[in-house]
């Protein structure tokens, strides 16, 4: 397993990014929480929206598995580079796992109303439930970004210490961490 992680783990980050973007493209647009009840009800009543959300969720789940693989590979490299010291590696991996879990909850919150509308076969889901789930998804999205930022800052710390990566990688990690904090917008 360690051999696989060392060889392919870093490519998991790229696979995550590609698949996660594909999930959002597949899912398409959805009504905003400020849209009318009629617009939300019409969105939830369309079978095509349900099917797009199912496919998007499956793609997102695959992406998140790759993200965990990426964090595992990065943890392994940080531990090896620091001579067995696990401080930065533990911080990065723990924050990365929390970020991934929150991202799963976030995406789930975004798609659950379409699932409920389809599974109930009545197509009647209170638009306020839709709004609530969108808001929960957003809060989890922001939390995921914050914990992802911690993972990136821990990685940047290792790069700036000259432990493993070049300094430019540290700056890239800082930028990614700041972008993660920007999830609130």
C-alpha positions in Angstrom: 0.0 0.0 0.0 2.8 2.4 0.8 4.3 1.9 -2.7 0.9 2.7 -4.3 0.6 5.8 -2.2 4.0 7.0 -3.0 3.6 6.4 -6.7 0.0 7.4 -7.4 -1.2 9.3 -4.3 -0.2 12.7 -5.5 -2.1 12.2 -8.7 -5.2 11.6 -6.6 -5.3 15.3 -6.0 -5.6 16.0 -9.7 -8.2 13.3 -10.0 -10.1 14.8 -7.2 -10.1 18.3 -8.8 -11.2 16.9 -12.2 -13.9 14.8 -10.8 -15.2 17.4 -8.4 -15.5 20.0 -11.2 -17.2 17.3 -13.3 -19.7 16.7 -10.5 -20.7 20.3 -10.4 -21.0 20.6 -14.1 -23.1 17.5 -14.2 -25.3 18.7 -11.4 -26.1 21.9 -13.2 -27.7 24.9 -11.7 -30.4 24.8 -9.1 -32.7 27.5 -7.7 -31.4 30.0 -5.2 -32.9 30.0 -1.7 -34.4 33.4 -2.5 -36.3 32.1 -5.6 -40.0 31.7 -5.5 -41.7 28.6 -4.1 -43.1 27.8 -7.6 -39.6 27.8 -9.1 -38.2 25.5 -6.4 -41.2 23.2 -6.6 -40.9 23.0 -10.4 -37.2 22.2 -10.1 -37.8 19.4 -7.6 -40.7 18.0 -9.7 -38.5 17.4 -12.8 -37.1 13.8 -13.0 -34.2 15.1 -15.1 -33.0 17.2 -12.1 -33.1 14.2 -9.9 -31.1 12.1 -12.4 -28.5 14.8 -12.8 -28.2 15.1 -9.0 -27.7 11.3 -8.6 -25.0 11.2 -11.2 -23.3 14.3 -9.7 -23.4 12.7 -6.3 -21.8 9.5 -7.5 -19.0 11.5 -9.2 -18.5 13.6 -6.1 -18.2 10.5 -4.0 -15.5 9.2 -6.3 -13.8 12.5 -6.1 -13.8 12.5 -2.4 -12.2 9.0 -2.3 -9.4 10.4 -4.4 -9.1 13.4 -2.0 -8.6 11.0 0.9 -5.9 9.2 -1.1 -4.2 12.5 -1.8 -4.2 13.4 1.9 -2.8 9.9 2.8 0.0 10.3 0.2 0.8 13.8 1.5 0.9 12.5 5.1 3.2 9.7 4.2 5.6 12.1 2.4 5.5 14.6 5.3 6.3 11.9 7.9 9.2 10.5 5.8 10.6 14.0 5.1 10.5 14.9 8.8 12.3 11.8 9.9 9.2 10.2 11.6 8.0 13.3 13.3 4.3 13.5 12.8 3.4 17.0 13.9 2.7 18.7 10.6 1.6 15.4 9.0 -1.0 14.8 11.7 -2.3 18.3 11.5 -2.6 18.2 7.8 -4.2 14.7 7.6 -6.6 15.4 10.4 -7.7 18.7 8.9 -7.9 17.1 5.5 -10.1 14.2 6.7 -12.5 16.7 8.5 -12.6 18.8 5.4 -13.5 15.8 3.3 -16.2 14.7 5.6 -17.7 18.2 5.7 -17.5 18.4 1.9 -19.5 15.1 1.7 -22.1 16.5 4.1 -22.2 19.7 2.1 -22.8 18.0 -1.2 -25.4 15.7 0.4 -27.2 18.7 1.7 -27.4 20.2 -1.8 -28.8 17.1 -3.4 -31.0 15.6 -0.7 -34.1 17.7 -1.6 -34.1 16.2 -5.1 -33.7 12.7 -3.7 -36.5 13.2 -1.3 -38.8 14.6 -4.0 -38.1 11.7 -6.3 -38.2 8.9 -3.6 -41.5 10.1 -2.2 -43.1 9.9 -5.7 -45.4 12.7 -4.7 -43.0 15.4 -5.9 -44.2 17.6 -3.0 -41.3 18.8 -0.9 -41.9 22.0 1.0 -39.7 24.7 -0.6 -38.6 25.7 2.9 -37.0 22.3 3.3 -35.1 22.9 0.1 -33.9 26.2 1.4 -32.9 24.7 4.8 -30.9 22.0 3.1 -29.2 24.5 0.8 -28.2 26.6 3.8 -26.9 23.5 5.7 -24.9 22.6 2.7 -23.5 26.0 2.5 -22.5 26.1 6.2 -20.8 22.7 5.7 -19.1 24.0 2.6 -17.6 26.9 4.5 -16.5 24.5 7.3 -14.8 22.3 4.7 -13.0 25.2 3.3 -11.7 26.3 6.7 -10.4 22.8 7.6 -9.0 22.5 4.1 -7.1 25.8 4.7 -5.6 24.3 7.8 -4.4 21.3 5.8 -2.9 23.7 3.2 -1.2 25.9 5.8 0.4 22.8 7.5 1.7 21.8 4.1 3.0 25.3 3.5 4.8 25.2 6.8 6.7 22.1 5.8 7.6 23.7 2.5 8.9 26.9 4.1 10.9 24.9 6.6 12.6 23.2 3.7 11.4 19.8 4.9 10.0 18.4 1.7 8.8 20.8 -0.9 10.3 23.8 -2.8 9.3 27.2 -1.4 7.1 27.9 -4.4 5.0 24.9 -3.3 4.6 26.6 0.0 3.3 29.7 -1.6 0.9 27.7 -3.7 -0.3 26.0 -0.5 -0.8 29.4 1.1 -2.9 30.7 -1.9 -5.0 27.5 -1.8 -5.5 27.9 2.0 -6.6 31.5 1.5 -9.0 30.3 -1.3 -10.3 27.7 1.2 -11.0 30.4 3.7 -12.7 32.3 0.9 -15.4 29.6 0.7 -17.5 31.8 2.9 -18.1 34.1 -0.1 
